[in-house]
Amino acid sequence: MRNSLEQYQVWFYLVAILAGMAIGWMSPEQTRHWEALLWPALGVLLYTTFTQVPLIHLRSAFRDRRFLAALLTGNFI
C-alpha cells in the first residue's frame, strides 16, 4: 500500500485539493473550522515531499536532530 501511495501521491494531493475546494464552495461556514488545519497540513506535506521521507517514518524523522539541523542549514544556505 505504501508504494501505491507514493506512486500516486500527486493524484491524492489533487483529489484532496479538489475535495477541499468543493467543500469550501458548498459550505462556506465550515471553512472556519478547517482553516486552522490548513497551514500545519501544508507544512507536513511539503516537508515529506521535499525531504522524500515516507509518511510512515515521519515521526522518527522529526526526532532525528542531526537530520533536522542539516535540513534547516541547507534550507538557509
Phi and psi in degrees as GROMACS dihedral restraints (atoms count N, CA, C in turn):
[ dihedral_restraints ]
;  ai    aj    ak    al  type     phi  dphi    fc
    3     4     5     6     1   -60.2    20    10
    4     5     6     7     1   -41.9    20    10
    6     7     8     9     1   -63.0    20    10
    7     8     9    10     1   -39.6    20    10
    9    10    11    12     1   -69.4    20    10
   10    11    12    13     1   -34.7    20    10
   12    13    14    15     1   -63.4    20    10
   13    14    15    16     1   -43.8    20    10
   15    16    17    18     1   -70.4    20    10
   16    17    18    19     1   -34.8    20    10
   18    19    20    21     1   -67.2    20    10
   19    20    21    22     1   -39.8    20    10
   21    22    23    24     1  -106.5    20    10
   22    23    24    25     1    26.8    20    10
   24    25    26    27     1   -57.8    20    10
   25    26    27    28     1   -44.3    20    10
   27    28    29    30     1   -62.4    20    10
   28    29    30    31     1   -40.4    20    10
   30    31    32    33     1   -67.6    20    10
   31    32    33    34     1   -37.6    20    10
   33    34    35    36     1   -63.5    20    10
   34    35    36    37     1   -41.4    20    10
   36    37    38    39     1   -62.4    20    10
   37    38    39    40     1   -44.1    20    10
   39    40    41    42     1   -62.5    20    10
   40    41    42    43     1   -43.6    20    10
   42    43    44    45     1   -63.5    20    10
   43    44    45    46     1   -41.7    20    10
   45    46    47    48     1   -64.1    20    10
   46    47    48    49     1   -40.6    20    10
   48    49    50    51     1   -64.4    20    10
   49    50    51    52     1   -46.0    20    10
   51    52    53    54     1   -64.8    20    10
   52    53    54    55     1   -38.7    20    10
   54    55    56    57     1   -64.4    20    10
   55    56    57    58     1   -42.0    20    10
   57    58    59    60     1   -63.1    20    10
   58    59    60    61     1   -40.6    20    10
   60    61    62    63     1   -64.5    20    10
   61    62    63    64     1   -41.9    20    10
   63    64    65    66     1   -65.2    20    10
   64    65    66    67     1   -43.4    20    10
   66    67    68    69     1   -64.4    20    10
   67    68    69    70     1   -42.7    20    10
   69    70    71    72     1   -64.6    20    10
   70    71    72    73     1   -35.7    20    10
   72    73    74    75     1   -74.3    20    10
   73    74    75    76     1   -40.7    20    10
   75    76    77    78     1   -80.6    20    10
   76    77    78    79     1   -27.0    20    10
   78    79    80    81     1  -139.7    20    10
   79    80    81    82     1    74.7    20    10
   81    82    83    84     1   -62.0    20    10
   82    83    84    85     1   -25.3    20    10
   84    85    86    87     1   -69.8    20    10
   85    86    87    88     1   -19.5    20    10
   87    88    89    90     1   -79.4    20    10
   88    89    90    91     1   -18.8    20    10
   90    91    92    93     1   -63.1    20    10
   91    92    93    94     1   -30.6    20    10
   93    94    95    96     1   -58.8    20    10
   94    95    96    97     1   -38.7    20    10
   96    97    98    99     1   -75.0    20    10
   97    98    99   100     1   -36.8    20    10
   99   100   101   102     1   -84.6    20    10
  100   101   102   103     1   -18.3    20    10
  102   103   104   105     1   -62.7    20    10
  103   104   105   106     1   -31.9    20    10
  105   106   107   108     1   -65.6    20    10
  106   107   108   109     1   -25.5    20    10
  108   109   110   111     1   -89.4    20    10
  109   110   111   112     1    -9.8    20    10
  111   112   113   114     1   -61.7    20    10
  112   113   114   115     1   -55.8    20    10
  114   115   116   117     1   -67.5    20    10
  115   116   117   118     1   -42.5    20    10
  117   118   119   120     1   -62.1    20    10
  118   119   120   121     1   -38.7    20    10
  120   121   122   123     1   -65.6    20    10
  121   122   123   124     1   -42.7    20    10
  123   124   125   126     1   -63.5    20    10
  124   125   126   127     1   -38.8    20    10
  126   127   128   129     1   -61.6    20    10
  127   128   129   130     1   -45.0    20    10
  129   130   131   132     1   -65.3    20    10
  130   131   132   133     1   -43.1    20    10
  132   133   134   135     1   -64.5    20    10
  133   134   135   136     1   -43.0    20    10
  135   136   137   138     1   -66.5    20    10
  136   137   138   139     1   -40.1    20    10
  138   139   140   141     1   -60.7    20    10
  139   140   141   142     1   -48.5    20    10
  141   142   143   144     1   -68.8    20    10
  142   143   144   145     1   -32.5    20    10
  144   145   146   147     1   -70.3    20    10
  145   146   147   148     1   -48.5    20    10
  147   148   149   150     1   -78.0    20    10
  148   149   150   151     1   -26.5    20    10
  150   151   152   153     1   -94.9    20    10
  151   152   153   154     1    -7.2    20    10
  153   154   155   156     1    57.9    20    10
  154   155   156   157     1    34.4    20    10
  156   157   158   159     1   -90.6    20    10
  157   158   159   160     1   121.7    20    10
  159   160   161   162     1   -60.9    20    10
  160   161   162   163     1   146.5    20    10
  162   163   164   165     1   -58.6    20    10
  163   164   165   166     1   -27.4    20    10
  165   166   167   168     1   -65.4    20    10
  166   167   168   169     1   -33.6    20    10
  168   169   170   171     1   -99.1    20    10
  169   170   171   172     1    13.8    20    10
  171   172   173   174     1   -63.4    20    10
  172   173   174   175     1   -41.5    20    10
  174   175   176   177     1   -62.1    20    10
  175   176   177   178     1   -45.0    20    10
  177   178   179   180     1   -69.4    20    10
  178   179   180   181     1   -29.7    20    10
  180   181   182   183     1   -67.1    20    10
  181   182   183   184     1   -37.0    20    10
  183   184   185   186     1   -71.3    20    10
  184   185   186   187     1   -24.5    20    10
  186   187   188   189     1   -81.1    20    10
  187   188   189   190     1   -21.3    20    10
  189   190   191   192     1   -79.7    20    10
  190   191   192   193     1    98.8    20    10
  192   193   194   195     1   -67.1    20    10
  193   194   195   196     1   -36.6    20    10
  195   196   197   198     1   -64.6    20    10
  196   197   198   199     1   -40.5    20    10
  198   199   200   201     1   -63.7    20    10
  199   200   201   202     1   -45.2    20    10
  201   202   203   204     1   -64.3    20    10
  202   203   204   205     1   -39.8    20    10
  204   205   206   207     1   -63.6    20    10
  205   206   207   208     1   -43.9    20    10
  207   208   209   210     1   -64.4    20    10
  208   209   210   211     1   -39.4    20    10
  210   211   212   213     1   -64.5    20    10
  211   212   213   214     1   -46.3    20    10
  213   214   215   216     1   -68.0    20    10
  214   215   216   217     1   -38.9    20    10
  216   217   218   219     1   -63.8    20    10
  217   218   219   220     1   -46.0    20    10
  219   220   221   222     1   -64.7    20    10
  220   221   222   223     1   -28.9    20    10
  222   223   224   225     1   -69.6    20    10
  223   224   225   226     1   -34.8    20    10
  225   226   227   228     1   -99.1    20    10
  226   227   228   229     1    -0.5    20    10
